[in-house]
Amino acid sequence: MHVMQSPDPVQVLHGVDVSGWQPPGKTDWQELAEDGVVFAFIKVSEGLTPNAAAPLHWRDARAAGVFVGGYHFASLKGPRKHQPREQATLACRQVEVLGGASLPLAIDIEWDAYKTRKAREADMGVNYAKFPAAAVCDFVAAFTDEAADLTGRCPVLYTGSSFWRHRMHKTDRFTHLPLWQAAYTGSTDEPDHEAVPQSMTPPWKR
């Protein structure tokens, strides 16, 4: 993950994001900090479910002097797609319970996982009429509005180019939000640390 700041000269700050996939209590945050990691986004919730791995990650990251922020994986499955404000409230409450954050809350909105192709297509797959791009954008607007009201800070939007193109219809509705560009390398075991994502959309300047 790379965050670009101050265009002249360019400064690159290095960070990581973690969730339940990284075993809590076994991540060496001190080593990460010594390697130059200065910030971390930690998954605090998904849908209406808190992330059980968050408390240990949060504690250990802060103990190592790493700036922390929470991110929420937005669930667009079934009735969850009609509960953006409830999801935002949960995420904000989790950050508060964890002791607060240095960084603003991020909403992670991307392709959701379904057990079967049929389930995906029935909900929001090929049959987009059941939850069209306008509805997805309304979800993001409601979530980010609620998060801003609850925290007093502008949330961050995390998404990938394919989701933005196909499920958000290349919207320019959220250019007021900082963009965290998803850049998948195809490998979770050997991520490409040199892969700095390019802008996925004309609306965002950086």
TILOMI-690977 format. One record per residue: residue number from 1; residue in one letter; chain; x, y, z of N, C-alpha, C, O in turn. Coordinates in nm, 3 decimals, decimal comma. Layout:
% residues N
 num residu chaine     n.u     n.v     n.w    ca.u    ca.v    ca.w     c.u     c.v     c.w     o.u     o.v     o.w
 NUM      A      A       X       Y       Z       X       Y       Z       X       Y       Z       X       Y       Z
...
% end
This chain:
% residues 206
 num residu chaine     n.u     n.v     n.w    ca.u    ca.v    ca.w     c.u     c.v     c.w     o.u     o.v     o.w
   1      M      A   0,085  -0,117   0,000   0,000   0,000   0,000   0,090   0,123   0,000   0,187   0,128   0,075
   2      H      A   0,058   0,221  -0,082   0,138   0,341  -0,091   0,047   0,463  -0,085  -0,055   0,467  -0,153
   3      V      A   0,083   0,560  -0,006   0,010   0,686  -0,001   0,104   0,796  -0,045   0,210   0,817   0,013
   4      M      A   0,063   0,868  -0,150   0,146   0,975  -0,203   0,108   1,106  -0,135  -0,010   1,137  -0,120
   5      Q      A   0,209   1,181  -0,094   0,184   1,310  -0,031   0,279   1,414  -0,087   0,384   1,381  -0,142
   6      S      A   0,242   1,540  -0,074   0,319   1,656  -0,114   0,385   1,637  -0,250   0,491   1,575  -0,259
   7      P      A   0,323   1,690  -0,357   0,368   1,664  -0,493   0,512   1,707  -0,521   0,574   1,653  -0,613
   8      D      A   0,568   1,801  -0,446   0,704   1,846  -0,472   0,774   1,875  -0,339   0,743   1,975  -0,275
   9      P      A   0,867   1,792  -0,296   0,905   1,665  -0,358   0,807   1,553  -0,321   0,732   1,565  -0,224
  10      V      A   0,810   1,444  -0,396   0,720   1,332  -0,369   0,771   1,254  -0,249   0,889   1,218  -0,241
  11      Q      A   0,683   1,228  -0,156   0,717   1,149  -0,038   0,626   1,027  -0,036   0,504   1,040  -0,046
  12      V      A   0,684   0,911  -0,022   0,607   0,787  -0,016   0,609   0,734   0,126   0,716   0,708   0,182
  13      L      A   0,492   0,717   0,182   0,479   0,658   0,315   0,431   0,514   0,299   0,337   0,487   0,224
  14      H      A   0,495   0,424   0,369   0,462   0,282   0,354   0,369   0,235   0,466   0,386   0,270   0,583
  15      G      A   0,271   0,155   0,426   0,177   0,101   0,522   0,134  -0,038   0,483   0,171  -0,089   0,377
  16      V      A   0,054  -0,099   0,569   0,000  -0,233   0,544  -0,148  -0,232   0,578  -0,197  -0,144   0,649
  17      D      A  -0,218  -0,331   0,526  -0,355  -0,354   0,574  -0,365  -0,499   0,618  -0,308  -0,589   0,556
  18      V      A  -0,437  -0,521   0,726  -0,449  -0,655   0,783  -0,594  -0,686   0,817  -0,675  -0,596   0,841
  19      S      A  -0,624  -0,814   0,819  -0,759  -0,860   0,854  -0,745  -0,991   0,930  -0,643  -1,015   0,995
  20      G      A  -0,846  -1,074   0,922  -0,838  -1,204   0,987  -0,744  -1,300   0,918  -0,708  -1,403   0,974
  21      W      A  -0,704  -1,268   0,793  -0,613  -1,356   0,720  -0,474  -1,354   0,781  -0,398  -1,450   0,766
  22      Q      A  -0,439  -1,245   0,851  -0,311  -1,237   0,919  -0,335  -1,273   1,066  -0,409  -1,202   1,134
  23      P      A  -0,274  -1,381   1,116  -0,303  -1,427   1,252  -0,275  -1,319   1,356  -0,162  -1,272   1,367
  24      P      A  -0,375  -1,278   1,432  -0,351  -1,177   1,536  -0,261  -1,232   1,645  -0,272  -1,349   1,683
  25      G      A  -0,173  -1,148   1,694  -0,080  -1,191   1,796   0,046  -1,253   1,739   0,143  -1,272   1,812
  26      K      A   0,045  -1,284   1,609   0,163  -1,345   1,546   0,227  -1,253   1,443   0,331  -1,286   1,386
  27      T      A   0,165  -1,139   1,418   0,223  -1,042   1,327   0,327  -0,960   1,403   0,296  -0,904   1,509
  28      D      A   0,448  -0,953   1,351   0,555  -0,881   1,420   0,550  -0,734   1,382   0,615  -0,690   1,287
  29      W      A   0,471  -0,660   1,457   0,452  -0,518   1,426   0,579  -0,438   1,451   0,604  -0,339   1,382
  30      Q      A   0,658  -0,479   1,548   0,783  -0,408   1,574   0,877  -0,420   1,454   0,943  -0,324   1,416
  31      E      A   0,882  -0,538   1,396   0,966  -0,559   1,278   0,913  -0,477   1,159   0,991  -0,420   1,084
  32      L      A   0,781  -0,473   1,145   0,723  -0,393   1,037   0,761  -0,246   1,054   0,797  -0,179   0,957
  33      A      A   0,751  -0,197   1,177   0,785  -0,057   1,203   0,932  -0,031   1,172   0,967   0,073   1,116
  34      E      A   1,018  -0,124   1,209   1,162  -0,109   1,182   1,191  -0,113   1,032   1,290  -0,057   0,986
  35      D      A   1,103  -0,181   0,957   1,120  -0,189   0,811   1,061  -0,067   0,740   1,067  -0,059   0,617
  36      G      A   1,005   0,026   0,815   0,957   0,149   0,753   0,808   0,163   0,740   0,759   0,259   0,681
  37      V      A   0,733   0,068   0,795   0,587   0,079   0,793   0,544   0,181   0,898   0,575   0,165   1,017
  38      V      A   0,474   0,286   0,855   0,435   0,392   0,949   0,286   0,394   0,976   0,241   0,458   1,072
  39      F      A   0,206   0,324   0,893   0,062   0,324   0,917   0,002   0,190   0,879   0,062   0,113   0,803
  40      A      A  -0,116   0,163   0,932  -0,186   0,038   0,901  -0,335   0,061   0,903  -0,388   0,131   0,990
  41      F      A  -0,403   0,001   0,806  -0,548  -0,005   0,809  -0,587  -0,147   0,851  -0,546  -0,245   0,790
  42      I      A  -0,666  -0,155   0,956  -0,703  -0,283   1,016  -0,853  -0,306   0,995  -0,935  -0,218   1,024
  43      K      A  -0,888  -0,423   0,946  -1,030  -0,455   0,924  -1,100  -0,464   1,059  -1,062  -0,545   1,144
  44      V      A  -1,203  -0,380   1,077  -1,274  -0,381   1,204  -1,410  -0,449   1,194  -1,466  -0,492   1,295
  45      S      A  -1,463  -0,461   1,071  -1,596  -0,520   1,059  -1,626  -0,556   0,914  -1,561  -0,508   0,821
  46      E      A  -1,725  -0,641   0,898  -1,775  -0,679   0,765  -1,926  -0,697   0,777  -1,974  -0,773   0,861
  47      G      A  -1,999  -0,627   0,692  -2,144  -0,633   0,704  -2,187  -0,582   0,840  -2,162  -0,466   0,873
  48      L      A  -2,250  -0,667   0,918  -2,289  -0,632   1,054  -2,215  -0,717   1,158  -2,265  -0,740   1,268
  49      T      A  -2,095  -0,765   1,119  -2,016  -0,853   1,207  -1,881  -0,790   1,239  -1,805  -0,756   1,147
  50      P      A  -1,848  -0,775   1,368  -1,715  -0,725   1,404  -1,607  -0,824   1,364  -1,632  -0,944   1,357
  51      N      A  -1,487  -0,774   1,337  -1,374  -0,860   1,306  -1,302  -0,898   1,434  -1,245  -0,812   1,503
  52      A      A  -1,303  -1,026   1,467  -1,247  -1,073   1,593  -1,095  -1,053   1,602  -1,039  -1,050   1,711
  53      A      A  -1,029  -1,040   1,485  -0,884  -1,024   1,486  -0,840  -0,881   1,515  -0,723  -0,856   1,544
  54      A      A  -0,934  -0,786   1,507  -0,898  -0,645   1,516  -0,834  -0,604   1,649  -0,733  -0,533   1,647
  55      P      A  -0,887  -0,644   1,763  -0,831  -0,593   1,890  -0,682  -0,618   1,908  -0,609  -0,528   1,949
  56      L      A  -0,635  -0,740   1,879  -0,494  -0,770   1,896  -0,408  -0,694   1,795  -0,303  -0,640   1,830
  57      H      A  -0,453  -0,690   1,669  -0,379  -0,615   1,568  -0,368  -0,468   1,610  -0,262  -0,407   1,601
  58      W      A  -0,479  -0,414   1,655  -0,486  -0,272   1,694  -0,389  -0,243   1,808  -0,312  -0,146   1,804
  59      R      A  -0,395  -0,328   1,910  -0,309  -0,309   2,028  -0,162  -0,317   1,990  -0,083  -0,231   2,029
  60      D      A  -0,126  -0,420   1,915   0,016  -0,443   1,883   0,070  -0,339   1,786   0,186  -0,299   1,797
  61      A      A  -0,013  -0,295   1,692   0,032  -0,193   1,597   0,061  -0,062   1,670   0,164   0,002   1,648
  62      R      A  -0,031  -0,024   1,757  -0,012   0,101   1,831   0,109   0,092   1,925   0,181   0,190   1,943
  63      A      A   0,130  -0,025   1,984   0,244  -0,043   2,074   0,377  -0,026   1,999   0,477   0,014   2,057
  64      A      A   0,374  -0,059   1,868   0,495  -0,046   1,786   0,510   0,094   1,729   0,606   0,122   1,656
  65      G      A   0,416   0,184   1,762   0,425   0,321   1,713   0,369   0,340   1,574   0,398   0,442   1,510
  66      V      A   0,290   0,244   1,526   0,231   0,253   1,392   0,096   0,325   1,401   0,014   0,293   1,487
  67      F      A   0,073   0,422   1,314  -0,055   0,491   1,309  -0,161   0,395   1,254  -0,137   0,326   1,155
  68      V      A  -0,278   0,390   1,319  -0,379   0,293   1,280  -0,508   0,360   1,235  -0,544   0,469   1,279
  69      G      A  -0,576   0,291   1,146  -0,709   0,329   1,102  -0,788   0,203   1,077  -0,731   0,098   1,050
  70      G      A  -0,920   0,212   1,084  -1,004   0,096   1,060  -1,061   0,096   0,920  -1,082   0,201   0,860
  71      Y      A  -1,087  -0,024   0,869  -1,162  -0,032   0,744  -1,275  -0,133   0,758  -1,266  -0,230   0,834
  72      H      A  -1,382  -0,106   0,685  -1,502  -0,189   0,689  -1,524  -0,252   0,553  -1,528  -0,181   0,452
  73      F      A  -1,539  -0,384   0,549  -1,572  -0,452   0,425  -1,723  -0,448   0,407  -1,798  -0,514   0,480
  74      A      A  -1,767  -0,369   0,310  -1,911  -0,352   0,289  -1,973  -0,478   0,231  -1,924  -0,533   0,133
  75      S      A  -2,081  -0,522   0,293  -2,152  -0,640   0,243  -2,273  -0,596   0,163  -2,360  -0,524   0,213
  76      L      A  -2,277  -0,641   0,039  -2,391  -0,610  -0,049  -2,477  -0,734  -0,069  -2,554  -0,741  -0,165
  77      K      A  -2,466  -0,829   0,020  -2,544  -0,952   0,009  -2,683  -0,935   0,069  -2,699  -0,873   0,174
  78      G      A  -2,782  -0,990   0,001  -2,918  -0,998   0,054  -2,963  -0,870   0,122  -2,948  -0,762   0,065
  79      P      A  -3,019  -0,879   0,242  -3,070  -0,760   0,310  -2,962  -0,662   0,352  -2,991  -0,546   0,378
  80      R      A  -2,836  -0,708   0,359  -2,727  -0,620   0,401  -2,711  -0,501   0,306  -2,668  -0,393   0,348
  81      K      A  -2,747  -0,521   0,179  -2,729  -0,412   0,082  -2,825  -0,297   0,108  -2,811  -0,190   0,049
  82      H      A  -2,921  -0,318   0,196  -3,015  -0,212   0,231  -2,984  -0,154   0,370  -3,067  -0,084   0,429
  83      Q      A  -2,864  -0,183   0,422  -2,830  -0,140   0,558  -2,696  -0,064   0,563  -2,613  -0,094   0,649
  84      P      A  -2,675   0,031   0,474  -2,546   0,102   0,475  -2,520   0,181   0,602  -2,408   0,183   0,652
  85      R      A  -2,623   0,246   0,655  -2,603   0,327   0,777  -2,579   0,238   0,898  -2,502   0,273   0,987
  86      E      A  -2,646   0,123   0,902  -2,622   0,029   1,012  -2,478  -0,025   1,006  -2,413  -0,040   1,109
  87      Q      A  -2,431  -0,053   0,885  -2,294  -0,101   0,870  -2,194   0,007   0,912  -2,094  -0,023   0,978
  88      A      A  -2,221   0,131   0,875  -2,132   0,242   0,912  -2,130   0,261   1,063  -2,024   0,283   1,122
  89      T      A  -2,247   0,252   1,125  -2,256   0,269   1,270  -2,174   0,162   1,342  -2,103   0,192   1,438
  90      L      A  -2,184   0,038   1,296  -2,106  -0,070   1,356  -1,956  -0,044   1,343  -1,882  -0,056   1,440
  91      A      A  -1,913  -0,007   1,223  -1,770   0,016   1,200  -1,717   0,127   1,289  -1,610   0,115   1,348
  92      C      A  -1,792   0,235   1,299  -1,749   0,348   1,382  -1,747   0,309   1,529  -1,658   0,350   1,604
  93      R      A  -1,843   0,230   1,570  -1,848   0,185   1,710  -1,729   0,095   1,740  -1,672   0,103   1,849
  94      Q      A  -1,691   0,010   1,646  -1,577  -0,078   1,667  -1,448   0,002   1,683  -1,365  -0,030   1,769
  95      V      A  -1,430   0,105   1,601  -1,309   0,188   1,613  -1,307   0,256   1,750  -1,202   0,266   1,814
  96      E      A  -1,423   0,301   1,795  -1,431   0,367   1,925  -1,397   0,270   2,037  -1,325   0,305   2,131
  97      V      A  -1,450   0,148   2,029  -1,423   0,046   2,130  -1,275   0,012   2,135  -1,221  -0,017   2,242
  98      L      A  -1,209   0,016   2,020  -1,067  -0,017   2,012  -0,978   0,095   2,063  -0,856   0,078   2,074
  99      G      A  -1,037   0,210   2,093  -0,959   0,319   2,149  -0,937   0,436   2,058  -0,857   0,525   2,088
 100      G      A  -1,008   0,437   1,944  -0,993   0,548   1,851  -0,883   0,525   1,750  -0,799   0,436   1,766
 101      A      A  -0,885   0,607   1,644  -0,792   0,588   1,534  -0,719   0,716   1,499  -0,772   0,826   1,518
 102      S      A  -0,597   0,701   1,448  -0,523   0,815   1,396  -0,570   0,850   1,255  -0,565   0,966   1,214
 103      L      A  -0,615   0,750   1,182  -0,654   0,765   1,043  -0,805   0,756   1,029  -0,872   0,696   1,113
 104      P      A  -0,861   0,815   0,923  -1,006   0,809   0,903  -1,052   0,668   0,866  -0,973   0,585   0,820
 105      L      A  -1,179   0,641   0,888  -1,237   0,512   0,852  -1,240   0,496   0,700  -1,267   0,591   0,627
 106      A      A  -1,212   0,374   0,654  -1,219   0,344   0,511  -1,331   0,245   0,486  -1,353   0,152   0,564
 107      I      A  -1,403   0,264   0,375  -1,502   0,167   0,331  -1,443   0,088   0,215  -1,405   0,145   0,113
 108      D      A  -1,435  -0,042   0,232  -1,384  -0,134   0,131  -1,505  -0,189   0,056  -1,580  -0,271   0,109
 109      I      A  -1,524  -0,143  -0,068  -1,637  -0,191  -0,146  -1,585  -0,251  -0,275  -1,529  -0,181  -0,360
 110      E      A  -1,602  -0,381  -0,288  -1,551  -0,454  -0,402  -1,637  -0,579  -0,423  -1,741  -0,596  -0,358
 111      W      A  -1,594  -0,665  -0,512  -1,671  -0,785  -0,539  -1,684  -0,870  -0,414  -1,584  -0,901  -0,349
 112      D      A  -1,804  -0,907  -0,380  -1,830  -0,987  -0,261  -1,817  -1,134  -0,293  -1,823  -1,174  -0,409
 113      A      A  -1,800  -1,215  -0,190  -1,787  -1,360  -0,208  -1,923  -1,427  -0,191  -1,999  -1,396  -0,100
 114      Y      A  -1,951  -1,520  -0,281  -2,074  -1,599  -0,273  -2,036  -1,747  -0,279  -1,938  -1,784  -0,343
 115      K      A  -2,115  -1,830  -0,212  -2,084  -1,973  -0,208  -2,100  -2,039  -0,344  -2,026  -2,131  -0,378
 116      T      A  -2,197  -1,991  -0,421  -2,219  -2,048  -0,554  -2,239  -1,937  -0,656  -2,277  -1,825  -0,621
 117      R      A  -2,214  -1,969  -0,782  -2,236  -1,873  -0,890  -2,384  -1,836  -0,899  -2,419  -1,721  -0,925
 118      K      A  -2,469  -1,935  -0,876  -2,613  -1,910  -0,881  -2,655  -1,809  -0,776  -2,737  -1,721  -0,804
 119      A      A  -2,599  -1,820  -0,655  -2,633  -1,726  -0,548  -2,589  -1,585  -0,584  -2,660  -1,488  -0,558
 120      R      A  -2,470  -1,576  -0,642  -2,419  -1,445  -0,681  -2,506  -1,382  -0,789  -2,541  -1,264  -0,782
 121      E      A  -2,540  -1,461  -0,890  -2,620  -1,408  -1,000  -2,760  -1,372  -0,954  -2,820  -1,278  -1,007
 122      A      A  -2,814  -1,445  -0,856  -2,947  -1,415  -0,806  -2,949  -1,286  -0,726  -3,051  -1,217  -0,720
 123      D      A  -2,837  -1,254  -0,665  -2,833  -1,137  -0,577  -2,784  -1,012  -0,649  -2,856  -0,913  -0,656
 124      M      A  -2,661  -1,015  -0,702  -2,608  -0,895  -0,765  -2,509  -0,926  -0,876  -2,427  -0,841  -0,913
 125      G      A  -2,514  -1,047  -0,930  -2,420  -1,087  -1,035  -2,464  -1,035  -1,171  -2,467  -0,914  -1,193
 126      V      A  -2,496  -1,125  -1,261  -2,533  -1,083  -1,396  -2,666  -1,009  -1,398  -2,692  -0,930  -1,488
 127      N      A  -2,750  -1,035  -1,298  -2,881  -0,972  -1,292  -2,872  -0,841  -1,214  -2,927  -0,830  -1,105
 128      Y      A  -2,800  -0,743  -1,270  -2,776  -0,618  -1,200  -2,903  -0,538  -1,176  -2,904  -0,446  -1,094
 129      A      A  -3,011  -0,571  -1,246  -3,136  -0,497  -1,228  -3,185  -0,506  -1,084  -3,258  -0,418  -1,038
 130      K      A  -3,146  -0,612  -1,014  -3,191  -0,628  -0,875  -3,117  -0,535  -0,780  -3,168  -0,502  -0,673
 131      F      A  -2,998  -0,492  -0,819  -2,921  -0,397  -0,739  -2,828  -0,321  -0,833  -2,708  -0,348  -0,837
 132      P      A  -2,882  -0,227  -0,908  -2,807  -0,159  -1,013  -2,700  -0,066  -0,958  -2,692  -0,043  -0,837
 133      A      A  -2,619  -0,012  -1,048  -2,508   0,074  -1,008  -2,556   0,193  -0,927  -2,488   0,234  -0,832
 134      A      A  -2,669   0,249  -0,961  -2,721   0,364  -0,886  -2,745   0,326  -0,740  -2,721   0,407  -0,650
 135      A      A  -2,792   0,204  -0,716  -2,816   0,159  -0,579  -2,686   0,136  -0,505  -2,677   0,165  -0,386
 136      V      A  -2,584   0,085  -0,575  -2,452   0,067  -0,513  -2,396   0,203  -0,471  -2,343   0,218  -0,362
 137      C      A  -2,410   0,302  -0,561  -2,360   0,436  -0,529  -2,439   0,498  -0,413  -2,381   0,568  -0,330
 138      D      A  -2,568   0,473  -0,409  -2,648   0,522  -0,296  -2,602   0,458  -0,165  -2,601   0,523  -0,061
 139      F      A  -2,564   0,332  -0,172  -2,512   0,262  -0,054  -2,386   0,332  -0,004  -2,374   0,362   0,115
 140      V      A  -2,292   0,358  -0,096  -2,166   0,423  -0,059  -2,193   0,562  -0,001  -2,130   0,602   0,097
 141      A      A  -2,285   0,635  -0,062  -2,317   0,770  -0,014  -2,375   0,766   0,127  -2,337   0,846   0,212
 142      A      A  -2,467   0,673   0,150  -2,529   0,664   0,283  -2,426   0,622   0,388  -2,424   0,677   0,498
 143      F      A  -2,342   0,525   0,353  -2,238   0,479   0,447  -2,142   0,591   0,481  -2,117   0,618   0,599
 144      T      A  -2,088   0,658   0,380  -1,987   0,760   0,404  -2,046   0,882   0,473  -1,979   0,946   0,554
 145      D      A  -2,172   0,916   0,442  -2,238   1,028   0,512  -2,253   0,997   0,660  -2,226   1,082   0,745
 146      E      A  -2,295   0,875   0,690  -2,314   0,835   0,829  -2,180   0,832   0,903  -2,170   0,878   1,016
 147      A      A  -2,078   0,777   0,836  -1,946   0,770   0,899  -1,891   0,910   0,925  -1,830   0,934   1,029
 148      A      A  -1,911   1,001   0,832  -1,864   1,138   0,850  -1,937   1,206   0,965  -1,876   1,279   1,043
 149      D      A  -2,069   1,181   0,976  -2,148   1,240   1,085  -2,101   1,187   1,220  -2,093   1,263   1,317
 150      L      A  -2,070   1,058   1,226  -2,034   0,996   1,353  -1,891   1,026   1,396  -1,862   1,030   1,516
 151      T      A  -1,802   1,046   1,300  -1,661   1,064   1,334  -1,612   1,207   1,315  -1,510   1,246   1,371
 152      G      A  -1,684   1,285   1,235  -1,638   1,420   1,204  -1,522   1,423   1,107  -1,455   1,525   1,092
 153      R      A  -1,498   1,310   1,040  -1,387   1,300   0,945  -1,437   1,243   0,813  -1,529   1,161   0,810
 154      C      A  -1,374   1,286   0,705  -1,410   1,237   0,572  -1,357   1,094   0,555  -1,237   1,073   0,569
 155      P      A  -1,444   0,997   0,526  -1,398   0,859   0,509  -1,315   0,842   0,382  -1,315   0,929   0,294
 156      V      A  -1,246   0,730   0,374  -1,166   0,693   0,257  -1,243   0,587   0,178  -1,304   0,498   0,237
 157      L      A  -1,239   0,597   0,046  -1,303   0,498  -0,041  -1,199   0,404  -0,097  -1,106   0,446  -0,167
 158      Y      A  -1,213   0,274  -0,066  -1,126   0,172  -0,124  -1,208   0,092  -0,224  -1,312   0,037  -0,189
 159      T      A  -1,160   0,085  -0,347  -1,227   0,002  -0,446  -1,131  -0,026  -0,560  -1,025   0,036  -0,571
 160      G      A  -1,169  -0,121  -0,644  -1,087  -0,159  -0,759  -1,149  -0,112  -0,889  -1,267  -0,080  -0,895
 161      S      A  -1,067  -0,109  -0,993  -1,114  -0,054  -1,119  -1,229  -0,133  -1,180  -1,321  -0,074  -1,238
 162      S      A  -1,227  -0,266  -1,167  -1,334  -0,346  -1,227  -1,467  -0,321  -1,157  -1,571  -0,311  -1,222
 163      F      A  -1,463  -0,310  -1,024  -1,587  -0,284  -0,950  -1,638  -0,144  -0,982  -1,757  -0,124  -1,002
 164      W      A  -1,546  -0,047  -0,987  -1,586   0,091  -1,019  -1,647   0,099  -1,158  -1,744   0,172  -1,179
 165      R      A  -1,592   0,026  -1,253  -1,645   0,031  -1,389  -1,779  -0,040  -1,400  -1,874   0,016  -1,455
 166      H      A  -1,787  -0,162  -1,348  -1,904  -0,246  -1,372  -2,016  -0,228  -1,270  -2,134  -0,240  -1,304
 167      R      A  -1,980  -0,200  -1,143  -2,084  -0,193  -1,042  -2,114  -0,052  -0,995  -2,213  -0,028  -0,925
 168      M      A  -2,026   0,044  -1,033  -2,051   0,184  -0,995  -2,060   0,274  -1,118  -2,064   0,397  -1,108
 169      H      A  -2,062   0,210  -1,234  -2,087   0,279  -1,361  -1,994   0,398  -1,382  -2,036   0,503  -1,430
 170      K      A  -1,867   0,381  -1,344  -1,765   0,485  -1,364  -1,807   0,619  -1,303  -1,784   0,726  -1,360
 171      T      A  -1,868   0,611  -1,187  -1,921   0,731  -1,124  -1,813   0,832  -1,086  -1,700   0,793  -1,053
 172      D      A  -1,847   0,960  -1,092  -1,759   1,064  -1,040  -1,823   1,129  -0,917  -1,788   1,241  -0,878
 173      R      A  -1,916   1,056  -0,858  -1,995   1,108  -0,746  -1,914   1,120  -0,617  -1,953   1,193  -0,526
 174      F      A  -1,801   1,049  -0,608  -1,729   1,042  -0,480  -1,588   1,100  -0,487  -1,501   1,060  -0,410
 175      T      A  -1,566   1,193  -0,578  -1,433   1,250  -0,590  -1,396   1,336  -0,469  -1,280   1,375  -0,453
 176      H      A  -1,494   1,366  -0,384  -1,463   1,440  -0,261  -1,400   1,349  -0,156  -1,348   1,396  -0,055
 177      L      A  -1,403   1,216  -0,180  -1,343   1,121  -0,087  -1,201   1,088  -0,132  -1,175   1,076  -0,252
 178      P      A  -1,109   1,072  -0,037  -0,976   1,022  -0,074  -0,989   0,882  -0,131  -1,063   0,799  -0,077
 179      L      A  -0,918   0,854  -0,240  -0,925   0,724  -0,305  -0,810   0,634  -0,262  -0,693   0,672  -0,273
 180      W      A  -0,844   0,517  -0,213  -0,745   0,412  -0,187  -0,763   0,312  -0,301  -0,859   0,235  -0,302
 181      Q      A  -0,670   0,313  -0,394  -0,681   0,234  -0,515  -0,640   0,089  -0,492  -0,527   0,063  -0,452
 182      A      A  -0,730  -0,004  -0,517  -0,696  -0,145  -0,507  -0,604  -0,182  -0,622  -0,632  -0,149  -0,738
 183      A      A  -0,495  -0,249  -0,591  -0,401  -0,294  -0,693  -0,363  -0,437  -0,659  -0,267  -0,461  -0,585
 184      Y      A  -0,437  -0,532  -0,714  -0,415  -0,672  -0,682  -0,296  -0,726  -0,760  -0,286  -0,706  -0,881
 185      T      A  -0,206  -0,796  -0,691  -0,088  -0,851  -0,757  -0,108  -0,996  -0,799  -0,028  -1,050  -0,875
 186      G      A  -0,214  -1,058  -0,750  -0,238  -1,198  -0,785  -0,175  -1,295  -0,689  -0,194  -1,416  -0,702
 187      S      A  -0,098  -1,246  -0,591  -0,033  -1,335  -0,496  -0,037  -1,273  -0,358   0,008  -1,160  -0,339
 188      T      A  -0,090  -1,346  -0,262  -0,089  -1,297  -0,124   0,037  -1,342  -0,052   0,073  -1,286   0,052
 189      D      A   0,106  -1,444  -0,107   0,228  -1,493  -0,045   0,349  -1,408  -0,084   0,439  -1,387  -0,002
 190      E      A   0,351  -1,360  -0,207   0,463  -1,281  -0,254   0,412  -1,152  -0,320   0,418  -1,138  -0,442
 191      P      A   0,361  -1,060  -0,240   0,309  -0,936  -0,298   0,419  -0,853  -0,360   0,534  -0,855  -0,315
 192      D      A   0,383  -0,780  -0,465   0,479  -0,695  -0,535   0,481  -0,559  -0,467   0,395  -0,475  -0,492
 193      H      A   0,581  -0,537  -0,381   0,587  -0,413  -0,303   0,620  -0,293  -0,390   0,604  -0,179  -0,346
 194      E      A   0,667  -0,317  -0,513   0,701  -0,206  -0,601   0,585  -0,167  -0,691   0,596  -0,073  -0,770
 195      A      A   0,473  -0,238  -0,680   0,359  -0,210  -0,768   0,279  -0,093  -0,714   0,188  -0,110  -0,633
 196      V      A   0,312   0,026  -0,761   0,238   0,145  -0,722   0,120   0,159  -0,818   0,141   0,171  -0,938
 197      P      A  -0,004   0,158  -0,768  -0,119   0,164  -0,857  -0,129   0,297  -0,931  -0,098   0,403  -0,877
 198      Q      A  -0,173   0,288  -1,055  -0,200   0,408  -1,134  -0,345   0,450  -1,109  -0,426   0,369  -1,063
 199      S      A  -0,378   0,574  -1,138  -0,514   0,621  -1,119  -0,609   0,540  -1,205  -0,585   0,521  -1,324
 200      M      A  -0,716   0,492  -1,145  -0,809   0,408  -1,220  -0,917   0,492  -1,290  -0,984   0,443  -1,380
 201      T      A  -0,932   0,615  -1,248  -1,042   0,694  -1,299  -0,998   0,837  -1,331  -0,915   0,893  -1,260
 202      P      A  -1,053   0,894  -1,437  -1,024   1,034  -1,466  -1,071   1,130  -1,355  -1,007   1,232  -1,333
 203      P      A  -1,182   1,101  -1,285  -1,227   1,198  -1,185  -1,124   1,228  -1,075  -1,110   1,342  -1,033
 204      W      A  -1,053   1,125  -1,030  -0,954   1,147  -0,925  -0,823   1,194  -0,987  -0,774   1,134  -1,083
 205      K      A  -0,768   1,299  -0,933  -0,643   1,353  -0,986  -0,522   1,279  -0,933  -0,417   1,276  -0,997
 206      R      A  -0,536   1,219  -0,813  -0,426   1,144  -0,753  -0,482   1,047  -0,653  -0,406   0,973  -0,590
% end
